């Protein structure tokens, strides 16, 4: 007696309406992941600037607030990045994009994740060590204090890394749009 599975025809295409709706849903999830991450990257400097203007006399408090917001931004970025990367990796198997068309966006998302990890787990802890070593408030330390000098260098690097994430994200959007037409 033949098994029941032998009589199921797996080559039959599924309902085209269902397939179209699933593809739309999955693309929407990709777009949302990119929107959340890039939106936060664009919004963050505005919030940081407003925080520092509002608390101009207390840069330590402003820095603490901005540091916490940056940690949240990185968490959102890592989750969004993993979602985007997983979807891009699976899209060719699901017939949504051609395999070659997702290579560039996937590489860019990996770079974005790498930059986010670097900022979150290397730059921010080093800045925190410098702040503590400088006495708790970086602004209270003399401008020639090695901890303050290193803190300022790391702060500058952090800004460049966040800018890189934003530009890589914009490039990712362009390549995803190209994949749509491929």
Z-matrix of the N, CA and C atoms (Angstrom, degrees):
N
C 1 1.447
C 2 1.520 1 108.96
N 3 1.299 2 117.05 1 127.75
C 4 1.461 3 122.26 2 -178.62
C 5 1.519 4 110.08 3 -74.50
N 6 1.320 5 114.85 4 148.83
C 7 1.465 6 118.26 5 179.35
C 8 1.527 7 109.94 6 -70.59
N 9 1.309 8 114.28 7 156.36
C 10 1.467 9 121.02 8 -178.70
C 11 1.529 10 110.51 9 -62.20
N 12 1.316 11 118.01 10 -35.29
C 13 1.463 12 122.51 11 -177.36
C 14 1.525 13 111.48 12 -63.08
N 15 1.313 14 117.10 13 -25.04
C 16 1.456 15 120.00 14 -178.91
C 17 1.518 16 111.60 15 -67.87
N 18 1.322 17 118.24 16 -21.37
C 19 1.457 18 121.95 17 -177.61
C 20 1.534 19 113.45 18 -94.56
N 21 1.325 20 117.95 19 -3.65
C 22 1.462 21 120.79 20 178.86
C 23 1.518 22 108.45 21 -88.34
N 24 1.306 23 116.48 22 126.58
C 25 1.458 24 121.41 23 -179.68
C 26 1.531 25 108.72 24 -92.18
N 27 1.339 26 116.29 25 100.74
C 28 1.457 27 121.70 26 -178.38
C 29 1.532 28 112.27 27 -77.96
N 30 1.291 29 117.86 28 -9.01
C 31 1.463 30 120.21 29 -178.58
C 32 1.524 31 112.12 30 -82.90
N 33 1.321 32 117.09 31 -10.32
C 34 1.459 33 120.14 32 -179.95
C 35 1.530 34 109.29 33 -68.80
N 36 1.311 35 117.09 34 129.48
C 37 1.466 36 118.33 35 178.19
C 38 1.520 37 110.27 36 -68.93
N 39 1.331 38 114.60 37 148.49
C 40 1.457 39 117.94 38 178.76
C 41 1.524 40 108.93 39 -77.79
N 42 1.292 41 116.31 40 174.19
C 43 1.454 42 122.89 41 -178.90
C 44 1.532 43 109.95 42 -53.04
N 45 1.334 44 118.26 43 122.45
C 46 1.471 45 120.30 44 -177.39
C 47 1.528 46 113.23 45 -61.45
N 48 1.327 47 118.47 46 -33.75
C 49 1.458 48 120.98 47 178.58
C 50 1.523 49 110.13 48 -66.20
N 51 1.346 50 116.43 49 -43.80
C 52 1.460 51 121.04 50 177.90
C 53 1.524 52 109.89 51 -62.51
N 54 1.321 53 116.64 52 -44.73
C 55 1.455 54 121.53 53 -179.97
C 56 1.526 55 110.80 54 -61.14
N 57 1.310 56 117.44 55 -43.72
C 58 1.456 57 121.60 56 178.94
C 59 1.530 58 111.13 57 -64.54
N 60 1.320 59 116.83 58 -41.40
C 61 1.466 60 120.69 59 179.18
C 62 1.526 61 110.98 60 -66.18
N 63 1.330 62 117.55 61 -39.82
C 64 1.467 63 121.13 62 178.51
C 65 1.525 64 110.85 63 -64.93
N 66 1.324 65 116.75 64 -43.63
C 67 1.456 66 120.40 65 178.32
C 68 1.530 67 110.77 66 -61.13
N 69 1.320 68 116.06 67 -41.76
C 70 1.466 69 120.29 68 178.07
C 71 1.523 70 110.38 69 -63.55
N 72 1.323 71 117.35 70 -43.80
C 73 1.464 72 121.29 71 178.99
C 74 1.523 73 110.96 72 -61.40
N 75 1.322 74 117.01 73 -45.55
C 76 1.459 75 120.38 74 -178.00
C 77 1.535 76 111.57 75 -67.01
N 78 1.319 77 117.24 76 -40.21
C 79 1.477 78 119.91 77 175.47
C 80 1.523 79 110.16 78 -63.08
N 81 1.325 80 116.01 79 -39.97
C 82 1.464 81 120.27 80 179.02
C 83 1.522 82 110.42 81 -61.65
N 84 1.322 83 117.95 82 -41.41
C 85 1.471 84 121.12 83 177.25
C 86 1.525 85 110.93 84 -61.67
N 87 1.334 86 117.04 85 -40.37
C 88 1.462 87 120.54 86 176.74
C 89 1.518 88 110.23 87 -62.01
N 90 1.320 89 116.28 88 -48.45
C 91 1.469 90 120.25 89 -178.86
C 92 1.528 91 110.69 90 -61.96
N 93 1.333 92 117.03 91 -41.73
C 94 1.464 93 119.78 92 178.98
C 95 1.525 94 111.87 93 -62.84
N 96 1.321 95 116.74 94 -41.00
C 97 1.469 96 119.75 95 178.13
C 98 1.528 97 110.27 96 -60.59
N 99 1.323 98 116.59 97 -44.50
C 100 1.467 99 119.88 98 179.47
C 101 1.528 100 111.33 99 -68.98
N 102 1.323 101 117.58 100 -38.89
C 103 1.470 102 121.61 101 179.58
C 104 1.527 103 110.56 102 -63.29
N 105 1.321 104 116.82 103 -45.89
C 106 1.468 105 120.37 104 -179.40
C 107 1.521 106 109.86 105 -59.44
N 108 1.323 107 116.50 106 -48.65
C 109 1.457 108 120.58 107 -176.63
C 110 1.528 109 111.38 108 -66.18
N 111 1.320 110 117.12 109 -50.59
C 112 1.461 111 119.93 110 -178.06
C 113 1.524 112 111.39 111 -68.97
N 114 1.308 113 117.12 112 -36.93
C 115 1.460 114 119.79 113 176.98
C 116 1.520 115 111.19 114 -60.57
N 117 1.313 116 116.14 115 -43.26
C 118 1.465 117 120.20 116 178.19
C 119 1.530 118 110.63 117 -65.81
N 120 1.319 119 117.12 118 -39.40
C 121 1.474 120 120.70 119 178.73
C 122 1.528 121 111.46 120 -64.32
N 123 1.324 122 116.70 121 -34.16
C 124 1.461 123 120.55 122 178.66
C 125 1.529 124 110.32 123 -77.77
N 126 1.314 125 116.53 124 -39.82
C 127 1.456 126 121.60 125 -176.49
C 128 1.525 127 112.61 126 -73.55
N 129 1.324 128 117.91 127 -32.95
C 130 1.461 129 122.16 128 -174.45
C 131 1.524 130 113.46 129 -55.95
N 132 1.334 131 120.67 130 -50.06
C 133 1.471 132 118.73 131 -178.88
C 134 1.529 133 112.58 132 -61.99
N 135 1.319 134 116.96 133 -31.49
C 136 1.467 135 120.22 134 177.88
C 137 1.522 136 109.20 135 -65.63
N 138 1.331 137 116.68 136 -47.20
C 139 1.464 138 121.03 137 179.23
C 140 1.526 139 110.55 138 -62.78
N 141 1.329 140 116.76 139 -42.33
C 142 1.462 141 120.22 140 179.30
C 143 1.529 142 110.81 141 -61.54
N 144 1.323 143 117.33 142 -44.48
C 145 1.467 144 120.97 143 -179.72
C 146 1.529 145 110.92 144 -63.24
N 147 1.322 146 116.85 145 -43.70
C 148 1.468 147 120.38 146 179.55
C 149 1.523 148 110.56 147 -64.54
N 150 1.326 149 116.54 148 -40.35
C 151 1.464 150 120.88 149 179.04
C 152 1.516 151 110.39 150 -61.47
N 153 1.328 152 117.02 151 -46.61
C 154 1.461 153 119.63 152 -178.91
C 155 1.528 154 111.83 153 -68.92
N 156 1.329 155 117.96 154 -33.22
C 157 1.470 156 119.59 155 176.48
C 158 1.525 157 110.80 156 -69.83
N 159 1.329 158 116.34 157 -40.60
C 160 1.463 159 120.32 158 -178.98
C 161 1.519 160 111.94 159 -68.62
N 162 1.307 161 116.05 160 -34.05
C 163 1.467 162 120.71 161 -178.01
C 164 1.528 163 110.82 162 -113.05
N 165 1.318 164 116.93 163 39.76
C 166 1.470 165 120.80 164 -173.57
C 167 1.526 166 112.90 165 -57.71
N 168 1.321 167 118.06 166 -29.17
C 169 1.460 168 119.93 167 179.05
C 170 1.517 169 113.07 168 -81.63
N 171 1.316 170 116.68 169 -14.44
C 172 1.466 171 120.74 170 -176.50
C 173 1.528 172 109.33 171 -128.54
N 174 1.318 173 115.98 172 73.03
C 175 1.468 174 119.75 173 -176.83
C 176 1.525 175 112.30 174 -66.36
N 177 1.328 176 117.50 175 -25.60
C 178 1.469 177 119.50 176 177.87
C 179 1.532 178 110.14 177 -63.62
N 180 1.343 179 116.64 178 -47.23
C 181 1.463 180 120.47 179 178.67
C 182 1.525 181 110.28 180 -64.19
N 183 1.335 182 116.38 181 -43.62
C 184 1.464 183 120.12 182 178.73
C 185 1.526 184 110.33 183 -60.05
N 186 1.321 185 116.73 184 -43.46
C 187 1.464 186 120.69 185 178.82
C 188 1.518 187 112.29 186 -63.78
N 189 1.326 188 116.58 187 -37.56
C 190 1.463 189 121.03 188 178.02
C 191 1.528 190 110.37 189 -64.16
N 192 1.341 191 115.91 190 -44.27
C 193 1.468 192 120.49 191 179.21
C 194 1.527 193 110.43 192 -63.63
N 195 1.317 194 116.37 193 -47.66
C 196 1.463 195 120.78 194 -178.76
C 197 1.531 196 110.19 195 -64.31
N 198 1.318 197 117.66 196 -38.65
C 199 1.465 198 120.89 197 177.66
C 200 1.519 199 111.90 198 -60.92
N 201 1.337 200 116.35 199 -41.62
C 202 1.466 201 120.22 200 177.88
C 203 1.525 202 110.82 201 -66.68
N 204 1.321 203 116.22 202 -40.85
C 205 1.468 204 119.79 203 177.57
C 206 1.525 205 111.01 204 -63.35
N 207 1.318 206 116.59 205 -37.39
C 208 1.467 207 120.50 206 179.08
C 209 1.529 208 110.55 207 -64.87
N 210 1.316 209 116.67 208 -38.25
C 211 1.478 210 119.87 209 176.79
C 212 1.537 211 110.62 210 -62.65
N 213 1.338 212 115.67 211 -41.19
C 214 1.470 213 119.96 212 177.66
C 215 1.523 214 109.84 213 -64.87
N 216 1.324 215 116.62 214 -44.56
C 217 1.471 216 121.46 215 177.72
C 218 1.523 217 110.58 216 -56.40
N 219 1.320 218 116.63 217 -44.57
C 220 1.459 219 119.81 218 -179.76
C 221 1.525 220 111.78 219 -65.93
N 222 1.316 221 116.95 220 -39.36
C 223 1.466 222 119.52 221 176.96
C 224 1.519 223 111.20 222 -61.50
N 225 1.335 224 115.76 223 -45.35
C 226 1.466 225 119.99 224 177.44
C 227 1.523 226 110.52 225 -61.68
N 228 1.320 227 116.19 226 -41.21
C 229 1.460 228 120.58 227 -179.48
C 230 1.517 229 112.19 228 -64.39
N 231 1.315 230 116.72 229 -42.14
C 232 1.464 231 119.31 230 -179.22
C 233 1.531 232 111.66 231 -66.25
N 234 1.328 233 116.74 232 -42.01
C 235 1.469 234 119.65 233 177.83
C 236 1.530 235 109.88 234 -65.56
N 237 1.330 236 116.49 235 -48.21
C 238 1.466 237 120.43 236 179.53
C 239 1.529 238 110.77 237 -60.80
N 240 1.315 239 116.46 238 -40.63
C 241 1.458 240 120.56 239 -179.91
C 242 1.513 241 112.87 240 -64.59
N 243 1.323 242 116.51 241 -40.96
C 244 1.464 243 119.85 242 179.17
C 245 1.526 244 110.83 243 -67.73
N 246 1.333 245 116.86 244 -38.98
C 247 1.468 246 120.77 245 177.14
C 248 1.525 247 109.58 246 -63.21
N 249 1.336 248 116.56 247 -48.71
C 250 1.469 249 120.87 248 -179.52
C 251 1.522 250 110.99 249 -61.17
N 252 1.320 251 116.49 250 -43.95
C 253 1.467 252 120.17 251 -178.92
C 254 1.531 253 110.96 252 -64.26
N 255 1.317 254 116.97 253 -43.75
C 256 1.472 255 120.30 254 179.22
C 257 1.526 256 110.94 255 -62.16
N 258 1.321 257 116.07 256 -44.86
C 259 1.465 258 119.33 257 -179.86
C 260 1.527 259 111.06 258 -63.80
N 261 1.327 260 116.72 259 -45.82
C 262 1.466 261 119.54 260 179.70
C 263 1.532 262 111.15 261 -61.33
N 264 1.324 263 116.18 262 -37.19
C 265 1.466 264 119.61 263 179.87
C 266 1.528 265 111.61 264 -68.40
N 267 1.322 266 116.89 265 -32.53
C 268 1.464 267 120.87 266 -176.69
C 269 1.526 268 113.60 267 -90.52
N 270 1.310 269 118.17 268 -20.10
C 271 1.467 270 120.78 269 -176.36
C 272 1.525 271 113.86 270 -55.44
N 273 1.325 272 120.37 271 -43.13
C 274 1.471 273 118.29 272 178.88
C 275 1.534 274 112.39 273 -61.53
N 276 1.322 275 117.13 274 -38.41
C 277 1.466 276 120.12 275 179.82
C 278 1.526 277 111.28 276 -66.58
N 279 1.316 278 116.43 277 -29.30
C 280 1.456 279 121.33 278 -179.80
C 281 1.523 280 111.91 279 -91.03
N 282 1.319 281 117.32 280 2.65
C 283 1.459 282 121.15 281 177.88
C 284 1.521 283 114.24 282 73.33
N 285 1.310 284 117.46 283 22.13
C 286 1.460 285 120.66 284 -178.43
C 287 1.523 286 110.60 285 -87.34
N 288 1.327 287 116.66 286 -45.00
C 289 1.473 288 122.06 287 177.19
C 290 1.517 289 108.08 288 -129.90
N 291 1.314 290 114.98 289 157.64
C 292 1.459 291 119.80 290 174.22
C 293 1.530 292 108.68 291 -74.27
N 294 1.322 293 116.97 292 147.46
C 295 1.469 294 119.94 293 -176.04
C 296 1.536 295 114.35 294 -54.39
N 297 1.304 296 117.98 295 -44.49
C 298 1.474 297 119.98 296 -177.30
C 299 1.524 298 112.02 297 -68.78
N 300 1.331 299 117.07 298 -27.11
C 301 1.463 300 119.84 299 -176.07
C 302 1.530 301 112.84 300 -72.67
N 303 1.332 302 117.91 301 -16.75
C 304 1.467 303 119.94 302 -179.74
C 305 1.523 304 112.90 303 -97.47
N 306 1.320 305 117.77 304 -6.27
C 307 1.465 306 119.80 305 -176.95
C 308 1.531 307 112.54 306 -63.04
N 309 1.324 308 117.40 307 -48.01
C 310 1.471 309 120.14 308 -179.11
C 311 1.532 310 111.43 309 -64.22
N 312 1.361 311 119.29 310 -49.20
C 313 1.467 312 117.27 311 178.48
C 314 1.531 313 112.77 312 -61.44
N 315 1.333 314 116.66 313 -36.14
C 316 1.462 315 118.77 314 178.33
C 317 1.531 316 110.90 315 -64.40
N 318 1.315 317 117.03 316 -43.18
C 319 1.464 318 120.56 317 178.97
C 320 1.530 319 110.43 318 -62.10
N 321 1.318 320 117.01 319 -41.67
C 322 1.464 321 120.66 320 179.70
C 323 1.527 322 111.18 321 -66.07
N 324 1.320 323 117.56 322 -40.48
C 325 1.466 324 120.36 323 178.15
C 326 1.530 325 109.99 324 -65.11
N 327 1.327 326 117.58 325 -39.40
C 328 1.468 327 120.20 326 176.92
C 329 1.531 328 110.01 327 -61.67
N 330 1.327 329 117.50 328 -41.95
C 331 1.470 330 120.74 329 176.90
C 332 1.529 331 110.89 330 -63.16
N 333 1.322 332 117.00 331 -41.08
C 334 1.463 333 120.98 332 178.19
C 335 1.531 334 110.69 333 -62.17
N 336 1.315 335 116.50 334 -44.17
C 337 1.462 336 120.53 335 178.15
C 338 1.529 337 109.68 336 -63.15
N 339 1.321 338 116.59 337 -43.79
C 340 1.462 339 120.44 338 178.49
C 341 1.521 340 112.40 339 -59.78
N 342 1.328 341 117.12 340 -43.58
C 343 1.468 342 120.93 341 177.72
C 344 1.526 343 111.08 342 -63.66
N 345 1.323 344 116.28 343 -39.93
C 346 1.465 345 120.69 344 179.77
C 347 1.524 346 110.55 345 -65.56
N 348 1.316 347 116.78 346 -44.31
C 349 1.471 348 121.31 347 178.17
C 350 1.532 349 109.99 348 -62.06
N 351 1.326 350 116.71 349 -44.18
C 352 1.465 351 121.48 350 178.88
C 353 1.524 352 110.70 351 -59.04
N 354 1.316 353 116.73 352 -46.64
C 355 1.464 354 120.27 353 -179.44
C 356 1.527 355 111.12 354 -65.26
N 357 1.322 356 116.05 355 -46.77
C 358 1.466 357 120.13 356 -175.23
C 359 1.523 358 113.20 357 -69.37
N 360 1.325 359 117.16 358 -40.96
C 361 1.456 360 119.93 359 -170.58
C 362 1.521 361 114.80 360 -107.10
N 363 1.331 362 117.66 361 -4.49
C 364 1.470 363 120.11 362 176.69
C 365 1.527 364 111.00 363 -121.48
N 366 1.320 365 117.02 364 -54.54
C 367 1.462 366 119.73 365 -174.83
C 368 1.529 367 111.74 366 -70.45
N 369 1.323 368 117.84 367 -52.89
C 370 1.469 369 120.44 368 -176.03
C 371 1.527 370 112.29 369 -60.38
N 372 1.333 371 119.97 370 -46.46
C 373 1.474 372 118.44 371 177.59
C 374 1.530 373 112.57 372 -61.90
N 375 1.333 374 117.38 373 -36.70
C 376 1.466 375 119.82 374 178.56
C 377 1.528 376 110.54 375 -66.82
N 378 1.320 377 117.54 376 -38.98
C 379 1.464 378 120.62 377 176.70
C 380 1.530 379 110.30 378 -64.08
N 381 1.302 380 116.31 379 -40.38
C 382 1.465 381 120.44 380 179.11
C 383 1.527 382 111.03 381 -64.62
N 384 1.329 383 117.05 382 -41.23
C 385 1.478 384 120.53 383 176.38
C 386 1.525 385 110.47 384 -60.97
N 387 1.340 386 116.43 385 -44.20
C 388 1.467 387 120.03 386 178.75
C 389 1.528 388 111.34 387 -62.55
N 390 1.329 389 116.38 388 -41.97
C 391 1.463 390 120.23 389 -179.88
C 392 1.526 391 110.63 390 -61.78
N 393 1.312 392 116.95 391 -45.49
C 394 1.468 393 120.89 392 179.89
C 395 1.523 394 110.27 393 -65.99
N 396 1.330 395 117.19 394 -43.28
C 397 1.462 396 121.10 395 179.95
C 398 1.527 397 111.68 396 -64.88
N 399 1.331 398 116.99 397 -25.92
C 400 1.470 399 120.85 398 179.59
C 401 1.529 400 111.45 399 -84.93
N 402 1.315 401 117.13 400 2.64
C 403 1.459 402 119.84 401 176.97
C 404 1.517 403 114.47 402 107.74
N 405 1.321 404 118.21 403 7.43
C 406 1.457 405 121.19 404 176.03
C 407 1.509 406 114.06 405 103.12
N 408 1.315 407 117.52 406 -31.89
C 409 1.459 408 121.01 407 177.82
C 410 1.516 409 107.55 408 -126.15
N 411 1.306 410 116.15 409 113.87
C 412 1.466 411 120.45 410 -174.48
C 413 1.522 412 111.47 411 -63.33
N 414 1.329 413 117.11 412 -32.82
C 415 1.469 414 120.37 413 -179.73
C 416 1.522 415 112.86 414 -69.97
N 417 1.336 416 116.95 415 -23.33
C 418 1.460 417 120.52 416 179.41
C 419 1.530 418 111.67 417 -76.86
N 420 1.312 419 116.38 418 -19.54
C 421 1.465 420 120.36 419 -179.36
C 422 1.526 421 110.33 420 -77.37
N 423 1.309 422 115.76 421 148.83
C 424 1.464 423 122.08 422 177.29
C 425 1.533 424 109.23 423 -60.82
N 426 1.313 425 116.74 424 145.41
C 427 1.464 426 120.56 425 -177.48
C 428 1.522 427 112.95 426 -62.58
N 429 1.334 428 117.20 427 -19.97
C 430 1.469 429 119.81 428 178.45
C 431 1.528 430 112.14 429 -93.35
N 432 1.318 431 117.65 430 -2.43
C 433 1.459 432 122.15 431 178.55
C 434 1.527 433 108.38 432 -60.15
N 435 1.351 434 117.58 433 126.71
C 436 1.468 435 120.12 434 -178.22
C 437 1.535 436 113.51 435 -57.12
N 438 1.329 437 116.79 436 -33.56
C 439 1.469 438 119.46 437 178.31
C 440 1.523 439 110.79 438 -66.99
N 441 1.326 440 116.60 439 -40.82
C 442 1.463 441 119.66 440 178.71
C 443 1.525 442 110.79 441 -68.83
N 444 1.318 443 116.74 442 -39.92
C 445 1.467 444 120.46 443 177.94
C 446 1.524 445 110.05 444 -60.78
N 447 1.336 446 116.53 445 -45.63
C 448 1.465 447 120.53 446 179.71
C 449 1.529 448 110.61 447 -66.55
N 450 1.341 449 117.37 448 -40.98
C 451 1.457 450 121.98 449 177.77
C 452 1.528 451 110.01 450 -57.20
N 453 1.324 452 116.67 451 -47.72
C 454 1.464 453 120.75 452 -179.13
C 455 1.531 454 111.57 453 -63.65
N 456 1.326 455 116.34 454 -38.32
C 457 1.469 456 120.44 455 176.70
C 458 1.533 457 110.39 456 -63.42
N 459 1.323 458 116.44 457 -43.93
C 460 1.462 459 121.07 458 178.74
C 461 1.527 460 111.44 459 -67.03
N 462 1.312 461 116.79 460 -38.28
C 463 1.468 462 120.41 461 177.39
C 464 1.527 463 110.14 462 -60.80
N 465 1.310 464 116.41 463 -44.52
C 466 1.466 465 121.44 464 177.51
C 467 1.530 466 110.64 465 -61.48
N 468 1.316 467 116.61 466 -43.74
C 469 1.461 468 121.19 467 178.22
C 470 1.525 469 110.61 468 -62.15
N 471 1.332 470 116.46 469 -41.29
C 472 1.462 471 121.27 470 178.81
C 473 1.528 472 110.58 471 -59.72
N 474 1.317 473 117.19 472 -42.97
C 475 1.465 474 120.35 473 178.17
C 476 1.523 475 110.95 474 -61.51
N 477 1.336 476 116.63 475 -42.13
C 478 1.466 477 120.24 476 179.65
C 479 1.530 478 111.74 477 -66.24
N 480 1.318 479 116.67 478 -37.71
C 481 1.463 480 120.46 479 178.75
C 482 1.529 481 109.97 480 -65.26
N 483 1.333 482 117.22 481 -43.61
C 484 1.469 483 120.01 482 178.75
C 485 1.525 484 110.93 483 -64.11
N 486 1.333 485 117.45 484 -38.83
C 487 1.465 486 120.77 485 176.05
C 488 1.529 487 110.63 486 -63.03
N 489 1.325 488 116.16 487 -40.59
C 490 1.466 489 120.15 488 178.76
C 491 1.528 490 110.55 489 -62.67
N 492 1.333 491 116.83 490 -41.99
C 493 1.467 492 120.50 491 178.41
C 494 1.522 493 109.83 492 -60.14
N 495 1.322 494 116.40 493 -43.84
C 496 1.464 495 120.06 494 -179.91
C 497 1.525 496 111.22 495 -62.19
N 498 1.328 497 117.43 496 -47.59
C 499 1.472 498 119.93 497 -178.52
C 500 1.531 499 111.87 498 -68.20
N 501 1.332 500 117.22 499 -37.01
C 502 1.467 501 119.80 500 174.77
C 503 1.530 502 110.29 501 -63.45
N 504 1.323 503 116.58 502 -38.18
C 505 1.454 504 120.66 503 178.05
C 506 1.514 505 112.48 504 -65.04
N 507 1.319 506 116.34 505 -41.62
C 508 1.464 507 119.81 506 177.34
C 509 1.531 508 110.48 507 -63.46
N 510 1.326 509 116.41 508 -41.27
C 511 1.461 510 120.07 509 176.86
C 512 1.532 511 110.65 510 -63.89
N 513 1.321 512 116.96 511 -37.59
C 514 1.463 513 120.98 512 177.41
C 515 1.523 514 110.55 513 -60.22
N 516 1.320 515 116.65 514 -43.34
C 517 1.469 516 120.63 515 178.89
C 518 1.526 517 109.95 516 -59.90
N 519 1.327 518 116.84 517 -42.25
C 520 1.467 519 120.55 518 179.25
C 521 1.527 520 110.35 519 -62.03
N 522 1.331 521 116.38 520 -44.51
C 523 1.477 522 119.08 521 -178.35
C 524 1.527 523 111.85 522 -70.48
N 525 1.326 524 117.72 523 -32.49
C 526 1.465 525 119.50 524 175.66
C 527 1.524 526 109.45 525 -67.06
N 528 1.338 527 116.38 526 -40.72
C 529 1.471 528 119.09 527 176.75
C 530 1.529 529 111.01 528 -62.43
N 531 1.326 530 116.06 529 -37.87
C 532 1.479 531 119.66 530 176.25
C 533 1.514 532 110.99 531 -64.81
N 534 1.322 533 116.80 532 -37.51
C 535 1.463 534 120.32 533 -179.76
C 536 1.519 535 111.33 534 -63.65
N 537 1.334 536 116.08 535 -30.33
C 538 1.463 537 120.64 536 177.79
C 539 1.520 538 111.14 537 -60.28
N 540 1.327 539 115.70 538 -37.23
C 541 1.466 540 118.94 539 -176.09
C 542 1.523 541 112.65 540 -90.95
N 543 1.324 542 116.75 541 -9.32
C 544 1.465 543 119.60 542 -177.39
C 545 1.519 544 110.83 543 -75.10
